[in-house]
Amino acid sequence: MAKIYTSQRWWQFPMIRITLALITGLLLGKFVVVPNGLIVTVFTISSLLWLFNGRSRLFHFFKRQWMTGLSVQLLFICAGIILHKQSIPAATPISNKVVLLETPIKKANSYQALAAMHKTKLLIYFNVDIPLDSLNEGMEIQLFKKPTVIVSVTNPGGFDFKQYAAAQHIFHQVYLTKKDYRITSQHPFSITSSLLQKARQYVLHTLYLYIKSNRERGVAEALLIGYKAHLDKTLMNAYSNTGVIHIIAISGLHLGMIYSLLLLLFKPIRRLKQFSWIRTICILFFLWGFALLTGAGASVLRAAVMFSFLLLGEQQNRPHHQMNSLAGSAFCLLLFRPDFLWDIGFQLSYAAVLGILFFARPIEKLIFLKNKLLQLGWQMCSITLGAQILTLPLLLYYFHSFPNLFLIANWIAIPVSGLILYLLIGLLLLAPFSIIASPLGTCIDWLLSQLNQLIEKTASLPFALTEYIQISGWQMLLLFACIISLYQWLLHTSKVFFFIAASTLLFIVGIHTIDTLHHRHQKKIIIYHTPKHSAIDIMEGLGHQFLGDSAFNFNPVLVNQVVKPGRTLYRTGKSIRPVSVALQKPFIISRNKVILIAGPQLPFPDLATVPIVDLIVITGSRPVPMKAIAKYFPATLLVFDSSTPLWKIQKWKKEAERLHLRHYSVPEKGAFEYNL
C-alpha cells in the first residue's frame, strides 16, 4: 500500500475520485445552504462540458483533460447535495392505520416494534399483558390512541434518542394496551421477508435447544445473526471496555469469515472454468443472505458490496484494486442510503479497513519471525494495530474512552470468536441430528463461557480502560491530519509533512489546554435523568462528588449510561470533595447559592427557620409542603427528579401552578443543570 500513490497515477482510481466528490456534496448539503438555482446551473454546465468537451469545435477551447475531470467532479458534488435534500423526510400527517415492520421484541416492561406510517416510521410499545404471539410482522393495526412526538429527554453529553430515531426516520411513538388498537388485516409477506423470518426463527430456536446458558446463548445470537434482545448489558459493557465489541456487533469481520469459508468450500468448482459463474452466484447468494439476515447494518453492507466487487471483477478477469473496490462500495451505499455517512458503524468500518490497507503491512515488516505460528500471531497484531490507528480519532470522539488492552484482547478473542462462528454454522447444519448437535452445542456453550470470563476478567483490571476523554470535532479532524502527515513523513521523509504533523499536534494540545483552563473555574450541580433512581453530581473544577442511590455503586452500566457522559463533557472524571461547596444535609451551600435536597432519607426541615433557599430538589415520594414553600420561598424553583413516579409529579405540578410556584420535571424535560 505504500506504493499506491507513487507507482500508480491518481487517474487509475476513478471510484475514489467520484466517491470523494459525492461525499463533498453530502457534506455541503448538510452544513451549507446551497440555493437550488445554483445547483441546477452548476449541474447543467458541468453536464454540457462533460458531454461535448473534445467532441465539438464550439468547445475546442476547453479541450483539456482537467476540464473533463472537473466537470465530472462537479456533477457528483451536485448529486450529493441533491441526494441529501431528498433524504430529509418531509412532514407527514399522523395516520391511525399502521403496519408492523417486525415482530415485537420483549423489553424490560413492554414489547417494542417498528411500524410503517406513511413515509416515516412509528415506534410502538405494547403492554406486557398483550400476548406476544398475537402480534406478527405485516399486521395492519388501527390505532385508537394518537402517537406523540419523540422528545429529547437526555443527560449532558448523553445519548440523544430523538436524534438517533430521526436518523432512522422515526419521529413518533405510542404506548398501547389491549383497548388502544385493533388488528384489521394481515399483509402478505414478500418471499424474501418470509424466508428471512423463517431463517431467523430457525437460528434462534436451534440456539435455544442446544445452548443452555442464557448469557452464552445471548452472545451466540449476537455473534451469529446480530440479535441483541437477550444480550447481557454488563457483559456487553465488558466487551466494549476491552475493545472487542465488534465481535458481538455484527461487522465486516463476520462477513469476512463467512467469505473465507465460502471461498474454501467452492474452491473445487473454481477449477472448472465453464462452471465458474455458478461459484460466483452461490457465493454472492450466501453473502447477501447472511447480510440481510443480520439486519443489513452499514458495516456488513460495506463488506458485502466490496466482496461482491472483488468476485465480479475476478469473474470478468478484470484487474481490480482494493482501494478502488472499497471506494466503489462506499459510493453504492451512499447512493442507496445517503444518511449512512453519519452512521458511526459506517465511519468506523471504513476507517478500520483503510487503516488495515495502509498500515498493517508496514507494521508487519517491522518484525520478522522465523517461527510460522509466531509470525501468524504478529500478523494478526499488525492488522489489529492498523485498524486501530485510523479508528482512534472516531473512538475518542464518539465513545470518550480507549481500551488499553485492545491488542491482547483481540489477539485472543478474534480467533476464538472465529472458531465459535464456524461451529455455530455447523450447529445449524447438524441441528436435525440431535445426537451430534447436542455435544456440539455443549462445546460451543463451554467456549463462549470461557471467552466471556476472559473478557470480564480483562475488563476488571484497573488499567484496562482510559476514561473521560473529551475531544471536539475539530480535534478529531486535526488528529486525522496528524496521523496522515506522520504516515507521509515516514513514507517520504519529507520535512513538510513532519512540520504539518507537529503543528496539528500543537493545535490539539492547545485546544485541550484552553478547554481545561476554562473548566477549572466551574461550579455546578447536575440532577440526572434516570428512571426510578436519584442521581446528583456536585461539580467543582475538574472533579465531582456524587449524591444519589447506592445502585450506582454496583451497576457499571447505569454509571456509563447516566453520569459518565456528563462528567466527560465537563472534564470532571475525578472523584473529589469540593472545597468551596459545602454539603450540610439536607443543604448544599456555596458562596452564592443554597440548595435544599429533600427526599426519603432527607426530610423537609422547618422552612420557617431557614433563612434562604435558591433551589429545592425533591426526590422520592415523600409529601411536599407546597403551601409552606409558597409562603416562605415563593420565587424558588422546584425540581422533581426521576426517582419520583410521574403521576405524582403531575399532581405536584398542578398544586405548584395553583400556588404560582416555578417547577421543573426531570423525567419530562431531561437533566437539570444549575450553576453554583
Buried (B, 14 or more C-beta within 10 A) or exposed (E): BBEBBEEEEEEEBBBBBBBBBBBBBBBBBBEEEBEEEEBEEBBEEBBEBBEBBEEEEEBEEBEEEEBBBBBBBBBBBBBBBBBBBEBEBEEEEBBEBBBBBBBBBEEEEBBBBBBBBBEBBBBBBBBEEBEEEEBBBBBBBEBEEEBEEBEEBBBBBBEBBBEEBBEEBBBBBBBBEEEBBEEEEEBEBEEEBEBBBEBBEEBBEBBEBBBEBEBBBBBBBBBBBBBBEBBBBEBBBBBBBBBBBBBBBBBBBBBBBBBEBBBEEBEEBEEEEEEBEEBBEBBBEBBBBBBBBBBBBBBBBBBBBBBBBBBBBBBEEEEBBBBBBBBBBBBBBBEEBBBBBEBBBBBBBBBBBBBBBBBBBBBBEEEEEEEEEEBEBBBBBBBBBBBBBBBBBBBBBEBBBBBBBBBBBBBBBBEBBBBBBBBBBBBBEBBEEEEBBBEBBEBBBEBBBEBBEBBBEBBEEEEBBEBBBBBEEEBBBBBBBBBBBBBBBBBEEEEEBBEBBBBBBEBBEEBBEEBEEEBEEBBBBBBBBBEEBBBBBBBBBBBBBBBBBEBBEEBBEBBBBBBBBBBBBBBBBEEBEBEEBEBEEBBBBBEEBBBBBBBEEBEBEEBEEBEEBBBBBBBBEBEBEBEEBBEBBEEBBBBBBBBBBEEBBEEBBEBBEEEEBEBBBBBBBBBBBBEB
